[in-house]
Structures are given as structure tokens and as C-alpha cells.
């Protein structure tokens, strides 16, 4: 548990655990289905492994997460108490989408974007067999510029080095623009129309790409109408 607020209020008691840095984001990843340590790390790529271990230990000790071990396989699973946090996470996401619209340059993370995209593939929409989607972000440093999603009927892998398979389509975009599409701030059709995103590959596949991915669960949240001064 974190530092005590020294209040009997249940909100204060809950926040002693949940308002420590990264804790609710770990819960978010567990709610979204991540169970293994390395998968959790990919959902919080800027968190150190040491701190992730510490926060998981705190959540286990608090009865929010259960650590399951089967031989060498270790998984972290939400308990009943942890599952009750799903509507809290969802409400925060809705509120943040509606009222915290600004994204700073320091918030743009291709690792997290590709991790989000990989778990939102519409498998029935992609071609049969192996589909390889290369994402290129020309405006980011070379080491994190190119990414590959390798989609098969069984799984989707995220690769930050060329996996060696033939590329089905290449999506080239500024990182901010691709994140705006994912968040629902910018539509695929508008991004393609104005040239913010370019898709290379056979024509039928180029047209199909937007349908290969669902957007963020919060993409459809209504935004407040901007008020302009007369």
C-alpha cells in the first residue's frame, strides 16, 4: 500500500493502493487481457521491470491480483476485487477522452500504439494465412521508426525488427496522426484523403486495411463542442 491519507473515507482507503504511479495502468492492462509479465511490460513500456514487479506484488498482497504459477509459467489474474475495477477503468477512459484532449509530444509512444493495435485485429477481415503489416513513422528516431504486425489465424506478433516475411501492406504516417486515428480523433478516410496516412500494397488490400483493426474502446466517446468567442 502507498502512504496513508489517515482518513476513514473509503475513497481515501482505495486511493492508498490505487493512486501510486503506474498502478491503475497495470490494472488497465489486466482488464484488457494481459496476464504474463512480458505482456504487461509491453502495455506499460516506459515502466521499469523492477517497479512493475513491485506494483504487482502490492496488488497481489492487497487481494486485487492473483499470481498463478504452473511450472515455469507465471500469470497474473484479476481477482473478484480486481474485476470490480473494470468500470472504474472504463469511466476514467471515457472522462479522459472527453475532457483531456491534448496530447503532448512526450505522450507519443509507438511501442504502446503497436501493442494496442495488435490486440485489436479483426481476424475475420484480414486475408487468410499470414498477413504482415509494416508501419513506418518517418518522424520518429530510426530505432523506433519501423514496426511489423505479423497476423496469423492463431496469433498476432509485434516486431520491432524485420521478421523476414514478405510485407502485405505498408502503412506510412506521422506517429501523432496514427495515434489520432487509433483514439478516434481522426478517421481513416480523412487521414487518407488529406495524405496524412499512406498505404502501399495491392489496391484491394490498401482499401481493406482500415477494416483490419478496431479502434480504441473510447474512440466513439463524444467530445465537447468547442466554444468560440464572438
VOPAGU-2260 file (C-alpha; in pm, 1 decimal, decimal comma):
REM VOPAGU-2260
SITE   aa  ch    i         X         Y         Z
SITE  UNK   A    0       0,0       0,0       0,0
SITE  UNK   A    1     105,5     359,0     -54,6
SITE  UNK   A    2     123,9     635,4     201,2
SITE  UNK   A    3    -178,1     664,9     425,8
SITE  UNK   A    4    -414,6     959,7     394,1
SITE  UNK   A    5    -517,4     892,2     753,9
SITE  UNK   A    6    -884,6     912,8     663,7
SITE  UNK   A    7   -1157,0     656,1     721,6
SITE  UNK   A    8   -1325,4     759,2     394,3
SITE  UNK   A    9   -1340,0     452,8     161,6
SITE  UNK   A   10   -1227,4     665,6    -133,8
SITE  UNK   A   11    -914,3     760,1      61,4
SITE  UNK   A   12    -853,7     397,4     157,5
SITE  UNK   A   13    -889,5     283,0    -203,4
SITE  UNK   A   14    -654,9     552,4    -328,9
SITE  UNK   A   15    -383,8     449,4     -83,5
SITE  UNK   A   16    -341,9     149,7    -311,0
SITE  UNK   A   17    -454,8     277,0    -649,8
SITE  UNK   A   18    -307,1     625,3    -681,8
SITE  UNK   A   19      56,3     513,7    -674,5
SITE  UNK   A   20     227,2     579,7   -1006,0
SITE  UNK   A   21     150,8     314,4   -1273,4
SITE  UNK   A   22     -81,7     105,7   -1054,5
SITE  UNK   A   23    -406,5     180,4   -1238,4
SITE  UNK   A   24    -231,8     137,6   -1574,0
SITE  UNK   A   25    -128,0    -211,6   -1468,2
SITE  UNK   A   26    -490,2    -279,4   -1375,1
SITE  UNK   A   27    -589,5    -142,6   -1718,1
SITE  UNK   A   28    -362,1    -394,8   -1886,4
SITE  UNK   A   29    -501,6    -679,1   -1676,5
SITE  UNK   A   30    -855,8    -569,7   -1761,4
SITE  UNK   A   31    -759,2    -575,5   -2130,9
SITE  UNK   A   32    -643,8    -935,0   -2100,1
SITE  UNK   A   33    -267,7    -924,6   -2041,3
SITE  UNK   A   34    -156,7   -1192,4   -1795,1
SITE  UNK   A   35     213,2   -1254,8   -1845,0
SITE  UNK   A   36     482,3   -1026,4   -1708,0
SITE  UNK   A   37     631,7    -952,3   -2050,9
SITE  UNK   A   38     288,3    -870,9   -2194,8
SITE  UNK   A   39     223,1    -633,5   -1906,8
SITE  UNK   A   40     558,7    -468,3   -1974,1
SITE  UNK   A   41     460,5    -406,4   -2335,1
SITE  UNK   A   42     145,0    -232,1   -2219,6
SITE  UNK   A   43     347,2      -0,9   -1993,5
SITE  UNK   A   44     669,0      24,3   -2198,7
SITE  UNK   A   45     814,8     316,9   -2004,7
SITE  UNK   A   46     783,8     143,2   -1668,3
SITE  UNK   A   47    1091,0     -34,3   -1532,4
SITE  UNK   A   48    1065,8    -411,9   -1479,7
SITE  UNK   A   49    1167,2    -364,4   -1115,4
SITE  UNK   A   50     884,5    -122,1   -1046,7
SITE  UNK   A   51     636,9    -342,6   -1235,5
SITE  UNK   A   52     734,1    -635,6   -1012,2
SITE  UNK   A   53     689,9    -419,3    -704,3
SITE  UNK   A   54     346,4    -294,1    -808,0
SITE  UNK   A   55     229,0    -645,3    -896,7
SITE  UNK   A   56     343,5    -766,7    -555,7
SITE  UNK   A   57     143,8    -486,6    -391,9
SITE  UNK   A   58    -166,6    -576,1    -592,7
SITE  UNK   A   59    -130,1    -944,2    -505,4
SITE  UNK   A   60     -84,0    -861,2    -137,6
SITE  UNK   A   61    -393,0    -637,1    -146,6
SITE  UNK   A   62    -603,6    -916,8    -294,4
SITE  UNK   A   63    -664,2    -738,2    -625,3
SITE  UNK   A   64    -448,9    -975,6    -832,3
SITE  UNK   A   65    -378,4   -1346,5    -804,5
SITE  UNK   A   66     -38,0   -1483,4    -906,0
SITE  UNK   A   67     -72,0   -1824,1   -1068,7
SITE  UNK   A   68     227,8   -2049,1   -1127,0
SITE  UNK   A   69     228,9   -2361,4   -1342,3
SITE  UNK   A   70     584,2   -2489,4   -1378,1
SITE  UNK   A   71     775,2   -2204,5   -1538,1
SITE  UNK   A   72     458,0   -2032,0   -1649,1
SITE  UNK   A   73     356,6   -1737,3   -1428,6
SITE  UNK   A   74      35,8   -1545,2   -1485,5
SITE  UNK   A   75    -129,6   -1255,4   -1308,3
SITE  UNK   A   76    -508,4   -1263,0   -1298,5
SITE  UNK   A   77    -756,7   -1018,5   -1151,6
SITE  UNK   A   78    -948,7   -1145,8    -850,1
SITE  UNK   A   79   -1313,4   -1061,5    -788,3
SITE  UNK   A   80   -1193,1    -741,4    -620,8
SITE  UNK   A   81    -979,2    -661,6    -923,1
SITE  UNK   A   82   -1257,4    -730,5   -1171,9
SITE  UNK   A   83   -1475,3    -478,4    -990,9
SITE  UNK   A   84   -1226,2    -213,4   -1106,0
SITE  UNK   A   85   -1323,6    -261,5   -1473,4
SITE  UNK   A   86   -1598,7       5,7   -1465,7
SITE  UNK   A   87   -1357,1     237,8   -1283,5
SITE  UNK   A   88   -1101,0     197,7   -1563,5
SITE  UNK   A   89   -1369,7     241,5   -1827,8
SITE  UNK   A   90   -1508,7     553,9   -1660,1
SITE  UNK   A   91   -1162,1     707,2   -1637,4
SITE  UNK   A   92   -1104,9     633,1   -2006,1
SITE  UNK   A   93   -1431,7     797,1   -2103,8
SITE  UNK   A   94   -1362,2    1101,3   -1886,2
SITE  UNK   A   95   -1004,9    1134,4   -2014,1
SITE  UNK   A   96   -1117,3    1110,2   -2375,9
SITE  UNK   A   97   -1388,5    1370,2   -2329,8
SITE  UNK   A   98   -1207,9    1625,1   -2115,1
SITE  UNK   A   99    -830,8    1573,7   -2158,2
SITE  UNK   A  100    -796,3    1619,8   -2530,6
SITE  UNK   A  101    -441,6    1749,4   -2554,2
SITE  UNK   A  102    -161,4    1501,0   -2622,8
SITE  UNK   A  103     195,7    1620,6   -2573,1
SITE  UNK   A  104     485,8    1507,5   -2789,0
SITE  UNK   A  105     619,2    1315,9   -2488,4
SITE  UNK   A  106     296,7    1110,8   -2485,1
SITE  UNK   A  107     353,1     968,7   -2834,3
SITE  UNK   A  108     479,3     612,1   -2797,7
SITE  UNK   A  109     498,7     374,3   -3097,1
SITE  UNK   A  110     552,0      73,2   -2868,7
SITE  UNK   A  111     221,1     127,0   -2693,3
SITE  UNK   A  112      40,8     207,5   -3018,6
SITE  UNK   A  113     151,5    -116,0   -3184,0
SITE  UNK   A  114      67,8    -314,2   -2871,6
SITE  UNK   A  115    -282,0    -164,6   -2876,4
SITE  UNK   A  116    -322,4    -233,8   -3248,0
SITE  UNK   A  117    -205,0    -592,6   -3213,7
SITE  UNK   A  118    -483,9    -682,3   -2971,9
SITE  UNK   A  119    -749,7    -513,0   -3183,4
SITE  UNK   A  120    -709,7    -706,1   -3506,7
SITE  UNK   A  121   -1032,2    -810,7   -3679,1
SITE  UNK   A  122    -922,0   -1160,8   -3772,8
SITE  UNK   A  123   -1217,1   -1229,4   -3999,1
SITE  UNK   A  124   -1127,4    -922,9   -4205,6
SITE  UNK   A  125    -759,8    -995,0   -4278,2
SITE  UNK   A  126    -658,2   -1225,7   -4564,6
SITE  UNK   A  127    -616,3   -1595,9   -4497,2
SITE  UNK   A  128    -275,3   -1723,2   -4394,3
SITE  UNK   A  129      -4,4   -1484,2   -4280,2
SITE  UNK   A  130     -58,1   -1110,8   -4315,7
SITE  UNK   A  131     230,7    -874,2   -4246,7
SITE  UNK   A  132     157,3    -506,7   -4193,1
SITE  UNK   A  133     459,0    -278,7   -4178,5
SITE  UNK   A  134     411,8      55,0   -4001,6
SITE  UNK   A  135     663,2     328,9   -4074,2
SITE  UNK   A  136     674,8     653,1   -3875,0
SITE  UNK   A  137     918,3     885,7   -4057,0
SITE  UNK   A  138     905,2    1146,7   -3780,3
SITE  UNK   A  139    1047,3     929,0   -3500,8
SITE  UNK   A  140    1408,0     820,5   -3435,3
SITE  UNK   A  141    1542,4     544,3   -3655,5
SITE  UNK   A  142    1543,9     280,0   -3382,0
SITE  UNK   A  143    1168,0     301,2   -3331,3
SITE  UNK   A  144    1063,1     408,4   -3679,6
SITE  UNK   A  145     961,5      74,8   -3833,1
SITE  UNK   A  146     730,7    -189,6   -3685,0
SITE  UNK   A  147     571,6    -506,9   -3814,2
SITE  UNK   A  148     249,5    -680,8   -3717,4
SITE  UNK   A  149     257,2   -1046,8   -3817,4
SITE  UNK   A  150    -103,2   -1166,2   -3819,8
SITE  UNK   A  151    -189,4   -1536,7   -3843,6
SITE  UNK   A  152    -511,1   -1723,6   -3762,9
SITE  UNK   A  153    -357,8   -1823,9   -3427,7
SITE  UNK   A  154    -187,6   -1506,9   -3306,3
SITE  UNK   A  155     -58,5   -1157,9   -3378,0
SITE  UNK   A  156     305,8   -1072,1   -3309,5
SITE  UNK   A  157     456,2    -726,0   -3272,5
SITE  UNK   A  158     808,7    -697,7   -3414,1
SITE  UNK   A  159    1046,5    -402,4   -3389,2
SITE  UNK   A  160    1291,6    -569,8   -3628,1
SITE  UNK   A  161    1213,2    -709,1   -3971,0
SITE  UNK   A  162    1073,8   -1061,1   -3915,0
SITE  UNK   A  163    1182,6   -1165,8   -4262,5
SITE  UNK   A  164     837,2   -1228,4   -4409,3
SITE  UNK   A  165     700,7   -1068,8   -4724,0
SITE  UNK   A  166     516,9    -747,6   -4638,4
SITE  UNK   A  167     149,6    -746,3   -4732,5
SITE  UNK   A  168      96,7    -370,8   -4696,6
SITE  UNK   A  169     298,0     -78,8   -4561,0
SITE  UNK   A  170     130,7     199,8   -4364,9
SITE  UNK   A  171     332,0     523,4   -4352,3
SITE  UNK   A  172     217,9     803,5   -4125,4
SITE  UNK   A  173     330,2    1053,7   -3868,2
SITE  UNK   A  174     313,7     891,3   -3526,3
SITE  UNK   A  175      74,8    1155,6   -3393,4
SITE  UNK   A  176    -162,9    1106,1   -3686,3
SITE  UNK   A  177    -169,5     729,1   -3640,5
SITE  UNK   A  178    -240,3     770,9   -3270,0
SITE  UNK   A  179    -519,3    1016,5   -3352,4
SITE  UNK   A  180    -675,3     753,8   -3577,9
SITE  UNK   A  181    -649,0     493,3   -3302,5
SITE  UNK   A  182    -807,8     730,0   -3048,4
SITE  UNK   A  183   -1091,6     826,5   -3283,4
SITE  UNK   A  184    -976,2    1188,2   -3318,1
SITE  UNK   A  185    -917,3    1142,7   -3692,6
SITE  UNK   A  186   -1090,1     899,4   -3926,3
SITE  UNK   A  187    -902,5     665,8   -4157,0
SITE  UNK   A  188   -1089,1     809,5   -4455,8
SITE  UNK   A  189    -998,8    1169,1   -4371,1
SITE  UNK   A  190    -636,2    1079,7   -4296,1
SITE  UNK   A  191    -605,1     904,2   -4631,9
SITE  UNK   A  192    -784,7    1185,1   -4814,0
SITE  UNK   A  193    -550,3    1457,8   -4689,2
SITE  UNK   A  194    -238,1    1242,8   -4724,1
SITE  UNK   A  195    -169,3    1213,2   -4351,2
SITE  UNK   A  196    -152,6     836,8   -4398,1
SITE  UNK   A  197     -26,9     644,6   -4699,1
SITE  UNK   A  198     -90,5     274,9   -4758,0
SITE  UNK   A  199     125,6      85,7   -5010,0
SITE  UNK   A  200      35,1    -254,8   -5148,9
SITE  UNK   A  201    -214,0    -415,1   -5387,8
SITE  UNK   A  202    -516,2    -190,1   -5437,4
SITE  UNK   A  203    -772,1    -428,1   -5287,0
SITE  UNK   A  204    -560,3    -468,8   -4975,0
SITE  UNK   A  205    -491,1     -95,3   -4945,2
SITE  UNK   A  206    -863,2     -29,6   -4938,4
SITE  UNK   A  207    -921,8    -305,4   -4683,7
SITE  UNK   A  208    -661,4    -202,0   -4423,5
SITE  UNK   A  209    -886,3      28,0   -4214,0
SITE  UNK   A  210   -1122,8    -263,6   -4160,3
SITE  UNK   A  211    -845,8    -485,8   -4023,8
SITE  UNK   A  212    -838,5    -302,5   -3690,4
SITE  UNK   A  213   -1095,6    -188,2   -3441,7
SITE  UNK   A  214   -1029,6     146,4   -3277,7
SITE  UNK   A  215    -978,1     225,4   -2911,8
SITE  UNK   A  216   -1269,6     131,8   -2688,2
SITE  UNK   A  217   -1300,7     507,0   -2621,9
SITE  UNK   A  218   -1290,2     622,1   -2984,5
SITE  UNK   A  219   -1667,3     674,0   -3001,1
SITE  UNK   A  220   -1685,3     885,0   -2683,1
SITE  UNK   A  221   -1847,7    1221,1   -2771,8
SITE  UNK   A  222   -1616,9    1518,6   -2731,2
SITE  UNK   A  223   -1746,1    1850,5   -2600,3
SITE  UNK   A  224   -1827,5    2109,3   -2863,4
SITE  UNK   A  225   -1566,0    2381,4   -2870,4
SITE  UNK   A  226   -1699,6    2722,6   -2775,5
SITE  UNK   A  227   -1556,7    3014,5   -2971,2
SITE  UNK   A  228   -1571,2    3377,0   -2868,3
SITE  UNK   A  229   -1775,5    3613,1   -3081,5
